């Protein structure tokens, strides 16, 4: 009875084996397929073989590990010798420092790493991406120096000047980042950078301040049809971490053209398909490159309400080589991060019904299991007739939300 319908219709004569379900799911409409008969024993053997391959790859990547924050670059590889395919997925697991080099090895062996092994390697390392942009591609950036020791760090500050920003070459969400506003901040900035890096103590970048009017994220989609851009996303950051984002950020046509040119130049150099969050500073008509992430960007969460396809949908389509005929922008929209502070594995959200009372407001709660210090655990989204009103809607909704950080169990 479990193998066929009991209420009429067509009798089920066979099942597609588990290892082939992902292949079947990715078939395009109208694509011709054929089936081969296999025994249950053969199907189980194929499943066990695939699982062994996945486990071996995961072990070499040092995964699985603790779940990563939504903004962290990542990587769990799903690969098989049959189709030589490996996916690098954003927001699933932290990739180890050695793991990114393993992706390069996989690519050399003939696997298709998405977006590319080089993109994962360079964008996880601020030195790699900065040297690519500034020294190889000739893209405008802020003044910078790199340092491996405290002595080199102090020399770098002298060369770049005060004020300046200090960051570990490998970190995210503002971890290990600080601003040096006077000589009194230098020692503290060094210690913060050594404690907050993803790979522990080590090399840092010292960046000079840039005089800018505003900063943007230009979501850039590389896909089978070429390169497409979303409307510019404006944002406000606090301690290196996003708090608000909105779309569209008003820009002069010349500045938009320059931003798209820079974004395309950088993402073309990285290669592969997917969405890239390209961060830039804007001063009048001038555009200065800052950083790039080869994945959905935290500031781009506003697209969950502002577009017909969110940044996540665009990323998925690009990775699967599905068409993206047009990105439809609905109108002025904003997002506000729900940041929780405390130390607990028990966080509750109340008054969600009140949050959703106002038209054009939505909420996403990420379901992260715990908070240590502070952590982004959700986002409020809003649309309105203007960006300013959309931001105000987010603030009103946020004020209604009640967050309870209960004693940890």
N, C-alpha and C positions, 0 to 999 in steps of 0.2 A: 504493500500500500504506500510505502514511502517513495517508491520509484515511479509511480504514474498517477494520473488524476483519477479520482473516484467519482467525479461528478460530470463526466463527459469530456468532450474535446479530444485532442490528439494524445495518443499514448506516448509517453516518454521512452525512447528507445536507447538513449545513451546520455552521458554527461560529458561536458568538456572538462578535461583534467585540470587540477588546481594550478599547475605550473603554466598552463596556457591561457588562463583567464585574463591576466594582464595584457597579453598579446591581443586577445579577442576584443577587449575593452577599448584598445587604441586603434582599432580598424576604422577607416574613414567610411562614411556612407557611400554605398555603391561599390565598395571594394569586394572583389571576388575572393572567396576562401574555400578551402576544401578540408575534409576531415579524414583522419586515418584511425583505423580501429586499433586499440591497444587493450591489453588485459588490465585488470585491477592491480596485479602484481607489478606490471610495467609502470603504471601510473604512480604507484607508491614509490617505486625505485627512483623515478625521475624527481619526485617531490623531495625525497631524502637527499639526492645528489645536489639539487638546487639549494636546499637548506644548508648543506655542508659548505657550499661555495659562499653563500651569504655570511655564514658564521666566520669563515676564514677571512673574508674581506673585512668584516666588522672588527675582528681581532687585530688585524694589521693596522686598522685605522684607530685603534684604541677605543672602540665603541662597542656596546652602548655605554653611555655615561649619563650623568645627571642631565635632565632636560634643560635646554638653553632658553634664555629669554627670547622673546619674539624678535628682538632686534639683532641677535647675535648670528654671525655667519657660521656656517656649519658644515656637517657633512656626514651623511651616512651613505655608503655606497650600496647600491643594489645591482649586482652584476652577474653575468653568467658567460661561460665560454661560448655558448650557443650564439648569442647575438652581440657579444662584445659591447654591452651597454652599461654605463654607470651613471647614476644620477646624483648630483650634489644638491641636496634639498636645503632650503633656508628655514631656520627656525625649528629644527627637529632635535639635533644633537650638536654639542660643541665638537668641533674638529680639533684634534690634538695638534701641537706644534709639528710633530713628525708626520701627522696624518696628511697634511697638505702636500708634503713631499711625496708621500705614497701615491697621491692622486696623479702627480706628474709621472711617476713610474707606470701607473696603470695606463695613462694615455700613450706612453711610448710602446706599451705592449699591444696597443691596438684597440683599447677600450675607448668609448666615446664618453668623455666626462663633460657634464653640462653644468654651468655654461662652458668653461674650459678649466683645465688644471692650472693654467697660468693665471687666470682671473682669480681663482681661489687663493693662489700663492701670493700674488701681488696685493690684493685688496685686504688681506688679513694683516699686512705689514705696511705701516705708514711710510716707511722708507722706500719700499718697493714701488708703491703707487705714486709717491711724490717725485721720485727720480724719473719714473716713466713719463709723468705729465710735464714736469718742468724741464728736464734735461734731454729727454728723447724726443718728445712731441713739441716742445717749445711753447707750452700753454702757460699763460700768466698765473702765478701763484704768489702767496705771501712769502716774504724772506724767511729762510729756515736754515738750521744747522742740526746735525745729529751728534749725539754724545753717548759714549759707553761708560765713562767713569765720572765721578763727581768733579774731578779737575777739568775734564773736557766740557762738562755741563756748564761750569762757571765761565769758561772761556767762550762757549757758545752764546751765553747770555750777553757777554760783553760785545760780541760781534753783532748780534741781532738787535740788542738794545732793550731797554725797559720802557714801557710795559711789554710783556710777551706771554705766550701761552706754552705750557709744558705738558707733553703727553707721552706715555709709553708708546713705542712703535707698534705694540700689539695690545689693544684694549678696545672696549666699546662702551657705549652709554655713559660716557664721562668718567669711567673708572680710571683712577690714577692721574686725572687731568686737573690742572690748577693754573691760576693766573699769577704771574709775578708783577706786582704793581710798584714794588720798591725793593731795595737790597735786603730789607728785613724778611722778605718772603722767599728768598733764594733757597735757604737750607730746607725749609718746610716743603717747598715745591719738589725738591729732589727726593725727599723721603716719601712723599705721596706717590710720586711716579714709580718708585721702586716697590711699593706695596700694592699698587693697583693694576699692574700689567698682567695680561692673560698668561704669559709664560713666566711670571714672577719678576724678580729684579732683572734689570738689563737696560738695553739701549733706549734712548728717548729722542724725541724731536722737540726742538725749541723753535717756535714760530713767532715772528714779529707781528705786531698788531696791524690790521688792515683798516683803513678808513673806508667804511661802506655805509650805504643808505639802508640796505636790508639784505637778508640772505635767503636763498631759495633752494629747494630740491627740484630738479628737473627729472621726472620719471621718464626714462628712456627705454623703449621696448625694441629689442633686436629680435626679429623673427624672419620666417622664410620669405616674406614680401619686402624686407628691408628694415628701416628704422622709423619708428613713430614716437611722438612725444605727447605726454599729457599736458594739460594746462599747468603753468608754473605753480608750485606749492610754496607759500610763505610760511615761516615758522618762528617761534620763540623758543629758545633753549635756556635752561637753567642748570649750571654746573655741568655743562656738556651734554645734557639730556633734554629731549624735547618735552615741552609742556603744552603748547598750542600749535596747530597748523591750520592753514586755510587755503582755499583755492577759489578763484585764481588770485595770484599775486600780480597786481597791476605792474606792467613793465613797458618801457618804451619799445617800439618795434625793432629798433636797432639793437637794443640789449637782448631781446628775445632771440634775434637772429644769431648774435654772437654766442649766447648761451647754448643754443642748439648745435652750433658749429663745434664748440668745445666738447659738449656731451658726446656728439657723434665721433669726434676724433679719438677721445679717450676710450669709449666703449668699443669702437672698431679695433683699437689696439689690443683690448682684452679678448675680444672675440666671443663666439658662442651665442646661443639664444637665451632669452629671458629678459626680465626687467632689471634695470640698473637705477639706483638712486644717486644721481650726480648732484653733489652739494656745491654751491657757488655763492660768492659775495658779489653784490651789485653796487656800483657807485656811478650814478648817472647812466651813461651808455657803456661804461666799462664793466667787464665781467672777469672775475678772478676765481679760478678753480680752487676747491678746498679738498674734497674727498669723494670717493665713490664706493657704493656697496653693490655687489652683484646679486641682488635679491630684493624682495619687497622692503621698502624703507619705512621706519617708524613714522616719520612725518607724513608718509603717503597713506596712512590709515583713513584720512579724510575721504579718499576715493571710494570707501565703502558706502558713502551716501551721495557723492558728487557726480558719479559716472555710471554709465550702463554696465561697464566692466571694471571692477575694482582692480587695484594693483595685483592682488592675488590671482584673480581670474586671468589677467593679462599674462602674468608669469607662467601660469599653467598652460595657457594656449601656446605661448611661445615655445616652451619646453617640449610640448607634444607636437610641434610643427602644425598646429591648427591655424586656420585663417583668422586674422583680426581685421575685418573689413573697414571698421571705423570705430573710433573711441568717442562716444557721445557724452558731452559734458552737460549736466543738468542745470547748473547755475551756482551762484555763491554758496559756499559751504565751509564748515569749520569742524575741528576736532579738539577736544581737551583731554589730556591724559589723566587717568585716575591713578594717582600715586598714593600708595599706602605705606605708612611708616610703622615700624615695630619689629618684633621678633617672635613669630608665631607660625604655626601650621594650621591655625583656625581663624580664618577671616570671613566675616559675614557682610553681606550688602543688603540694606533695608531701604524701603521707600522707592523701590524701582518703579512701582506703579505711578508714583508722583513725578518721578523723573520723566516719564513718558506722557504726561498729561498735555504738554504743549505741542501743538502741531509742528511737524518737521524736525522732531527730536528723536534720536535713537541711542541705544547704549549697547556696548559689547563688553562682557565680562570674560576675561581670558581663561579662568579656571586654573590659574597657577596655584600650586598646593601650599606655598608658604612665602613668608616675607622675612628678610633679615636686613635690618637697616631701613632702606626704602626700596620700593619696587613698583614698576608700572604694572597694574593688575587689571586694567580695563581702559575703555575710552568712551567718551560721550561725543555724539555726532549730531550736527544740526545743519539744516538748510534754511535760507531766508532770501530776502530781496537784495541784501548786501552782505559783504563779508563781516562788516562791523556788527550787524544784527545777528548773524549766525554765531559769532563769538559770544555775544551777549546771551543768546539762547543757551549755549553750552554752560556759561557761568551760572545761569538761573537753574538749570537742570542739576549741575554739580552741587549747588547749595542745598538741594532737596535730598541728595543722596546721603544716607547714613552708613558709615563704615565702622564695623565692630571688629577690633583685633582682640580676640579672646586669649586667655592663657593657653600656652602650648600644651599639647598632650604628648 
